[in-house]
Amino acid sequence: MSLDFLYGWGYVLEFEDEEGLLVKVNGSKRHIRSDAVCAELDGEGTLTVRSIREAIKRKIRISVKSKHGRVMLDPHPLVINQVSKFLNDEERIKVSRAVTQAASLNKLYVLKLLGLKGCEEYLKIERLMDELAKSSTVWGLMSIEAEVAKSYYEALRRIIPSEYGFTARSRRPPRDPVSASISFLNMMLYQICARALRYYGLDERIGFLHEPRGERASLALDLAEEFKQPLVDAAVIPAFTSRSMKKWHFTYSINGVFLNKRGMSKMLKLFRHRLNLRTSKGRLEEQIYLQASKLAEWVLGLRKNYEPFILTLEV
């Protein structure tokens, strides 16, 4: 993979005969590698017509993000195929079901590793998986998936020490340290998934399971469903069962519970360790990009079915 990420205010994307495609920021130069597939520009800046032509010639996608929104300059846009798949109810339901089933299997796998196989919540998830196979609408899949998630977190209460106050998964805002940690790492995961999707030319706003909504990265939310257990939960759960997360890692207020700088630093370290975990198929972060490539191939019609990421013993 070759991805250039550049951030700056007042940057200029240019093409010079002797130096090629480059970005100038505050008097410095940053060359975009000749083997780059995608270059991300974040901030406020200028793109010259010649630089755009050269990027198209080299088949380099340029993703531009600013406070005004995001635009993708792509010589071979997938968005037409992506919208077509989204508007095809049969295809949309098929990929949404595959994602929700994989996410449910990953939850069962984690519960099994934690010695919770056979508990009430585990058995309920197994029954809900039968309903996933029968559901004929995306809304129905989302409703069942919500029930699966609820049962999963209820099962985790059995092993999370009571002093952390984890009685249920809470969001917007999180009301306990466990939920705060999960929410924080989920956001990190969404960012990586969105970048992987853009790398392969997919528009992260057009989701299949999660309904498109403005600038929300709905497709990144879809992809993240496959990786929450091996990347987020696998970092968070041991940190609390070992009681290594302390009160001073969090900020408590009437608006909720949030990780402070010390807490974020600790969680990010655990998260990066999971990202760099090597399996026979490569690092877990590379698996995210692999799944994004499979999704792009499915959108293009090069794959009949999308095969989601499912946890195995080696992950």
Contacts in CASP RR format, 6 or more apart in sequence:
PFRMAT RR
TARGET T0000
AUTHOR 0000-0000-0000
METHOD contacts of the structure
MODEL  1
MSLDFLYGWGYVLEFEDEEGLLVKVNGSKRHIRSDAVCAELDGEGTLTVR
SIREAIKRKIRISVKSKHGRVMLDPHPLVINQVSKFLNDEERIKVSRAVT
QAASLNKLYVLKLLGLKGCEEYLKIERLMDELAKSSTVWGLMSIEAEVAK
SYYEALRRIIPSEYGFTARSRRPPRDPVSASISFLNMMLYQICARALRYY
GLDERIGFLHEPRGERASLALDLAEEFKQPLVDAAVIPAFTSRSMKKWHF
TYSINGVFLNKRGMSKMLKLFRHRLNLRTSKGRLEEQIYLQASKLAEWVL
GLRKNYEPFILTLEV
1 37 0 8 1.000
1 199 0 8 1.000
1 286 0 8 1.000
1 289 0 8 1.000
2 33 0 8 1.000
2 35 0 8 1.000
2 36 0 8 1.000
2 37 0 8 1.000
3 36 0 8 1.000
3 37 0 8 1.000
3 38 0 8 1.000
3 39 0 8 1.000
3 40 0 8 1.000
3 195 0 8 1.000
3 199 0 8 1.000
4 30 0 8 1.000
4 32 0 8 1.000
4 33 0 8 1.000
4 36 0 8 1.000
4 38 0 8 1.000
4 39 0 8 1.000
4 40 0 8 1.000
5 39 0 8 1.000
5 40 0 8 1.000
5 42 0 8 1.000
5 195 0 8 1.000
6 23 0 8 1.000
6 25 0 8 1.000
6 30 0 8 1.000
6 39 0 8 1.000
6 40 0 8 1.000
6 41 0 8 1.000
6 42 0 8 1.000
7 41 0 8 1.000
7 42 0 8 1.000
7 43 0 8 1.000
8 25 0 8 1.000
8 26 0 8 1.000
8 42 0 8 1.000
8 43 0 8 1.000
8 44 0 8 1.000
8 45 0 8 1.000
9 25 0 8 1.000
9 43 0 8 1.000
9 44 0 8 1.000
9 45 0 8 1.000
10 25 0 8 1.000
10 26 0 8 1.000
10 43 0 8 1.000
10 44 0 8 1.000
10 45 0 8 1.000
10 46 0 8 1.000
11 23 0 8 1.000
11 24 0 8 1.000
11 25 0 8 1.000
11 41 0 8 1.000
11 43 0 8 1.000
11 44 0 8 1.000
11 45 0 8 1.000
11 46 0 8 1.000
12 23 0 8 1.000
12 24 0 8 1.000
12 25 0 8 1.000
12 45 0 8 1.000
12 46 0 8 1.000
12 47 0 8 1.000
12 48 0 8 1.000
13 21 0 8 1.000
13 22 0 8 1.000
13 23 0 8 1.000
13 41 0 8 1.000
13 45 0 8 1.000
13 46 0 8 1.000
13 47 0 8 1.000
13 48 0 8 1.000
13 51 0 8 1.000
13 52 0 8 1.000
13 62 0 8 1.000
14 21 0 8 1.000
14 22 0 8 1.000
14 23 0 8 1.000
14 24 0 8 1.000
14 48 0 8 1.000
14 50 0 8 1.000
14 51 0 8 1.000
15 21 0 8 1.000
15 22 0 8 1.000
15 48 0 8 1.000
15 50 0 8 1.000
15 51 0 8 1.000
15 53 0 8 1.000
15 54 0 8 1.000
16 22 0 8 1.000
19 29 0 8 1.000
19 31 0 8 1.000
20 31 0 8 1.000
20 54 0 8 1.000
21 31 0 8 1.000
21 32 0 8 1.000
21 51 0 8 1.000
21 54 0 8 1.000
21 55 0 8 1.000
21 58 0 8 1.000
21 60 0 8 1.000
22 29 0 8 1.000
22 30 0 8 1.000
22 31 0 8 1.000
22 32 0 8 1.000
23 29 0 8 1.000
23 30 0 8 1.000
23 32 0 8 1.000
23 41 0 8 1.000
24 30 0 8 1.000
32 39 0 8 1.000
32 60 0 8 1.000
34 58 0 8 1.000
36 58 0 8 1.000
36 60 0 8 1.000
37 59 0 8 1.000
37 60 0 8 1.000
37 61 0 8 1.000
37 199 0 8 1.000
38 60 0 8 1.000
38 61 0 8 1.000
38 62 0 8 1.000
38 63 0 8 1.000
38 198 0 8 1.000
38 199 0 8 1.000
38 201 0 8 1.000
39 55 0 8 1.000
39 60 0 8 1.000
39 61 0 8 1.000
39 62 0 8 1.000
39 63 0 8 1.000
40 63 0 8 1.000
40 65 0 8 1.000
40 195 0 8 1.000
40 198 0 8 1.000
41 47 0 8 1.000
41 62 0 8 1.000
41 63 0 8 1.000
41 64 0 8 1.000
41 65 0 8 1.000
42 65 0 8 1.000
42 66 0 8 1.000
43 65 0 8 1.000
43 66 0 8 1.000
43 67 0 8 1.000
44 66 0 8 1.000
44 67 0 8 1.000
45 66 0 8 1.000
47 62 0 8 1.000
47 64 0 8 1.000
52 62 0 8 1.000
52 73 0 8 1.000
55 61 0 8 1.000
55 62 0 8 1.000
55 73 0 8 1.000
55 75 0 8 1.000
56 73 0 8 1.000
56 75 0 8 1.000
59 75 0 8 1.000
59 76 0 8 1.000
60 75 0 8 1.000
61 72 0 8 1.000
61 73 0 8 1.000
61 74 0 8 1.000
61 75 0 8 1.000
61 198 0 8 1.000
61 199 0 8 1.000
61 201 0 8 1.000
62 72 0 8 1.000
62 73 0 8 1.000
62 74 0 8 1.000
63 70 0 8 1.000
63 71 0 8 1.000
63 72 0 8 1.000
63 73 0 8 1.000
63 198 0 8 1.000
64 70 0 8 1.000
64 71 0 8 1.000
64 72 0 8 1.000
64 73 0 8 1.000
69 215 0 8 1.000
70 215 0 8 1.000
72 79 0 8 1.000
72 198 0 8 1.000
72 201 0 8 1.000
72 203 0 8 1.000
74 201 0 8 1.000
77 201 0 8 1.000
78 200 0 8 1.000
78 201 0 8 1.000
78 202 0 8 1.000
78 203 0 8 1.000
78 296 0 8 1.000
78 299 0 8 1.000
78 300 0 8 1.000
79 202 0 8 1.000
79 203 0 8 1.000
79 206 0 8 1.000
81 299 0 8 1.000
81 300 0 8 1.000
81 301 0 8 1.000
82 202 0 8 1.000
82 203 0 8 1.000
82 206 0 8 1.000
82 299 0 8 1.000
83 206 0 8 1.000
85 91 0 8 1.000
85 92 0 8 1.000
85 95 0 8 1.000
85 208 0 8 1.000
85 298 0 8 1.000
85 299 0 8 1.000
86 92 0 8 1.000
86 206 0 8 1.000
86 207 0 8 1.000
86 208 0 8 1.000
86 212 0 8 1.000
92 138 0 8 1.000
92 208 0 8 1.000
93 136 0 8 1.000
93 137 0 8 1.000
93 138 0 8 1.000
93 141 0 8 1.000
94 305 0 8 1.000
94 306 0 8 1.000
95 208 0 8 1.000
95 209 0 8 1.000
95 298 0 8 1.000
95 306 0 8 1.000
96 138 0 8 1.000
96 141 0 8 1.000
96 208 0 8 1.000
96 209 0 8 1.000
96 222 0 8 1.000
97 132 0 8 1.000
97 133 0 8 1.000
97 135 0 8 1.000
97 141 0 8 1.000
98 305 0 8 1.000
98 306 0 8 1.000
98 307 0 8 1.000
98 308 0 8 1.000
99 208 0 8 1.000
99 209 0 8 1.000
99 222 0 8 1.000
99 225 0 8 1.000
99 226 0 8 1.000
99 308 0 8 1.000
100 132 0 8 1.000
100 141 0 8 1.000
100 142 0 8 1.000
100 144 0 8 1.000
100 145 0 8 1.000
100 148 0 8 1.000
100 209 0 8 1.000
100 225 0 8 1.000
101 129 0 8 1.000
101 132 0 8 1.000
101 133 0 8 1.000
101 308 0 8 1.000
102 225 0 8 1.000
102 226 0 8 1.000
102 308 0 8 1.000
102 309 0 8 1.000
102 310 0 8 1.000
103 145 0 8 1.000
103 148 0 8 1.000
103 225 0 8 1.000
103 226 0 8 1.000
103 228 0 8 1.000
103 229 0 8 1.000
103 308 0 8 1.000
104 125 0 8 1.000
104 128 0 8 1.000
104 129 0 8 1.000
104 132 0 8 1.000
104 145 0 8 1.000
104 148 0 8 1.000
105 129 0 8 1.000
105 310 0 8 1.000
105 311 0 8 1.000
106 226 0 8 1.000
106 228 0 8 1.000
106 229 0 8 1.000
106 230 0 8 1.000
106 310 0 8 1.000
106 311 0 8 1.000
107 125 0 8 1.000
107 148 0 8 1.000
107 149 0 8 1.000
107 152 0 8 1.000
107 229 0 8 1.000
108 117 0 8 1.000
108 122 0 8 1.000
108 125 0 8 1.000
108 126 0 8 1.000
109 229 0 8 1.000
109 310 0 8 1.000
109 311 0 8 1.000
110 229 0 8 1.000
110 233 0 8 1.000
110 234 0 8 1.000
110 237 0 8 1.000
110 311 0 8 1.000
111 117 0 8 1.000
111 119 0 8 1.000
111 121 0 8 1.000
111 122 0 8 1.000
111 125 0 8 1.000
111 152 0 8 1.000
111 155 0 8 1.000
112 122 0 8 1.000
114 156 0 8 1.000
114 159 0 8 1.000
114 237 0 8 1.000
116 122 0 8 1.000
116 155 0 8 1.000
116 158 0 8 1.000
116 159 0 8 1.000
119 155 0 8 1.000
119 158 0 8 1.000
121 151 0 8 1.000
121 152 0 8 1.000
121 154 0 8 1.000
121 155 0 8 1.000
122 155 0 8 1.000
124 147 0 8 1.000
124 151 0 8 1.000
125 148 0 8 1.000
125 151 0 8 1.000
125 152 0 8 1.000
128 144 0 8 1.000
128 147 0 8 1.000
128 148 0 8 1.000
128 151 0 8 1.000
129 148 0 8 1.000
131 144 0 8 1.000
132 141 0 8 1.000
132 144 0 8 1.000
132 145 0 8 1.000
132 148 0 8 1.000
135 141 0 8 1.000
135 144 0 8 1.000
138 208 0 8 1.000
138 209 0 8 1.000
138 211 0 8 1.000
141 209 0 8 1.000
142 209 0 8 1.000
142 210 0 8 1.000
145 209 0 8 1.000
145 225 0 8 1.000
149 169 0 8 1.000
150 168 0 8 1.000
150 169 0 8 1.000
153 168 0 8 1.000
153 169 0 8 1.000
154 168 0 8 1.000
156 166 0 8 1.000
156 178 0 8 1.000
156 237 0 8 1.000
157 166 0 8 1.000
157 167 0 8 1.000
157 168 0 8 1.000
159 237 0 8 1.000
159 241 0 8 1.000
160 166 0 8 1.000
160 178 0 8 1.000
160 237 0 8 1.000
160 240 0 8 1.000
160 241 0 8 1.000
161 240 0 8 1.000
161 241 0 8 1.000
161 243 0 8 1.000
164 176 0 8 1.000
164 177 0 8 1.000
164 178 0 8 1.000
164 240 0 8 1.000
164 245 0 8 1.000
165 176 0 8 1.000
165 177 0 8 1.000
165 178 0 8 1.000
166 176 0 8 1.000
166 177 0 8 1.000
166 178 0 8 1.000
166 179 0 8 1.000
166 240 0 8 1.000
167 176 0 8 1.000
169 179 0 8 1.000
169 182 0 8 1.000
170 176 0 8 1.000
170 179 0 8 1.000
171 179 0 8 1.000
171 183 0 8 1.000
173 255 0 8 1.000
173 256 0 8 1.000
173 257 0 8 1.000
173 258 0 8 1.000
174 180 0 8 1.000
174 182 0 8 1.000
174 183 0 8 1.000
174 256 0 8 1.000
174 257 0 8 1.000
174 258 0 8 1.000
175 256 0 8 1.000
175 257 0 8 1.000
176 257 0 8 1.000
177 240 0 8 1.000
177 245 0 8 1.000
177 249 0 8 1.000
177 250 0 8 1.000
177 257 0 8 1.000
178 236 0 8 1.000
178 240 0 8 1.000
179 257 0 8 1.000
180 250 0 8 1.000
180 256 0 8 1.000
180 257 0 8 1.000
180 258 0 8 1.000
180 259 0 8 1.000
181 236 0 8 1.000
181 239 0 8 1.000
181 240 0 8 1.000
181 245 0 8 1.000
181 259 0 8 1.000
181 267 0 8 1.000
182 232 0 8 1.000
182 233 0 8 1.000
182 236 0 8 1.000
184 258 0 8 1.000
184 259 0 8 1.000
184 264 0 8 1.000
184 267 0 8 1.000
185 231 0 8 1.000
185 232 0 8 1.000
185 235 0 8 1.000
185 236 0 8 1.000
185 267 0 8 1.000
185 271 0 8 1.000
186 224 0 8 1.000
186 228 0 8 1.000
186 232 0 8 1.000
188 268 0 8 1.000
188 271 0 8 1.000
189 224 0 8 1.000
189 227 0 8 1.000
189 228 0 8 1.000
189 231 0 8 1.000
189 232 0 8 1.000
190 217 0 8 1.000
190 220 0 8 1.000
190 221 0 8 1.000
190 224 0 8 1.000
191 220 0 8 1.000
192 275 0 8 1.000
192 285 0 8 1.000
192 288 0 8 1.000
193 204 0 8 1.000
193 217 0 8 1.000
193 220 0 8 1.000
193 221 0 8 1.000
193 223 0 8 1.000
193 224 0 8 1.000
193 227 0 8 1.000
193 288 0 8 1.000
193 292 0 8 1.000
194 204 0 8 1.000
194 217 0 8 1.000
194 219 0 8 1.000
194 220 0 8 1.000
196 223 0 8 1.000
196 288 0 8 1.000
196 289 0 8 1.000
196 291 0 8 1.000
196 292 0 8 1.000
197 203 0 8 1.000
197 204 0 8 1.000
197 217 0 8 1.000
197 219 0 8 1.000
197 220 0 8 1.000
197 223 0 8 1.000
197 292 0 8 1.000
197 295 0 8 1.000
198 204 0 8 1.000
199 289 0 8 1.000
199 292 0 8 1.000
200 289 0 8 1.000
200 292 0 8 1.000
200 293 0 8 1.000
200 295 0 8 1.000
200 296 0 8 1.000
201 296 0 8 1.000
202 219 0 8 1.000
202 292 0 8 1.000
202 295 0 8 1.000
202 296 0 8 1.000
202 299 0 8 1.000
203 219 0 8 1.000
204 217 0 8 1.000
204 218 0 8 1.000
204 219 0 8 1.000
204 220 0 8 1.000
205 212 0 8 1.000
205 214 0 8 1.000
205 215 0 8 1.000
205 216 0 8 1.000
205 217 0 8 1.000
205 218 0 8 1.000
205 219 0 8 1.000
206 212 0 8 1.000
206 218 0 8 1.000
206 219 0 8 1.000
207 218 0 8 1.000
207 219 0 8 1.000
207 221 0 8 1.000
207 222 0 8 1.000
208 219 0 8 1.000
208 222 0 8 1.000
209 221 0 8 1.000
209 222 0 8 1.000
209 225 0 8 1.000
210 216 0 8 1.000
210 218 0 8 1.000
210 219 0 8 1.000
210 221 0 8 1.000
210 222 0 8 1.000
211 218 0 8 1.000
212 218 0 8 1.000
219 295 0 8 1.000
223 288 0 8 1.000
223 291 0 8 1.000
223 292 0 8 1.000
223 295 0 8 1.000
226 291 0 8 1.000
226 308 0 8 1.000
226 309 0 8 1.000
226 310 0 8 1.000
227 284 0 8 1.000
227 287 0 8 1.000
227 288 0 8 1.000
227 309 0 8 1.000
229 311 0 8 1.000
230 274 0 8 1.000
230 284 0 8 1.000
230 309 0 8 1.000
230 311 0 8 1.000
230 315 0 8 1.000
231 271 0 8 1.000
231 274 0 8 1.000
231 275 0 8 1.000
231 284 0 8 1.000
232 271 0 8 1.000
234 274 0 8 1.000
235 267 0 8 1.000
235 270 0 8 1.000
235 271 0 8 1.000
235 273 0 8 1.000
235 274 0 8 1.000
236 267 0 8 1.000
236 270 0 8 1.000
239 245 0 8 1.000
239 266 0 8 1.000
239 267 0 8 1.000
239 270 0 8 1.000
244 266 0 8 1.000
245 263 0 8 1.000
245 266 0 8 1.000
248 260 0 8 1.000
248 262 0 8 1.000
249 259 0 8 1.000
249 260 0 8 1.000
249 262 0 8 1.000
249 263 0 8 1.000
249 266 0 8 1.000
250 257 0 8 1.000
250 258 0 8 1.000
250 259 0 8 1.000
250 260 0 8 1.000
250 263 0 8 1.000
251 257 0 8 1.000
251 258 0 8 1.000
251 259 0 8 1.000
251 260 0 8 1.000
259 267 0 8 1.000
274 284 0 8 1.000
275 283 0 8 1.000
275 284 0 8 1.000
275 285 0 8 1.000
276 283 0 8 1.000
276 284 0 8 1.000
276 285 0 8 1.000
277 283 0 8 1.000
277 284 0 8 1.000
277 315 0 8 1.000
279 287 0 8 1.000
279 314 0 8 1.000
279 315 0 8 1.000
280 314 0 8 1.000
281 287 0 8 1.000
281 290 0 8 1.000
284 315 0 8 1.000
287 309 0 8 1.000
291 308 0 8 1.000
291 309 0 8 1.000
294 303 0 8 1.000
294 306 0 8 1.000
294 307 0 8 1.000
295 306 0 8 1.000
297 303 0 8 1.000
298 305 0 8 1.000
298 306 0 8 1.000
END
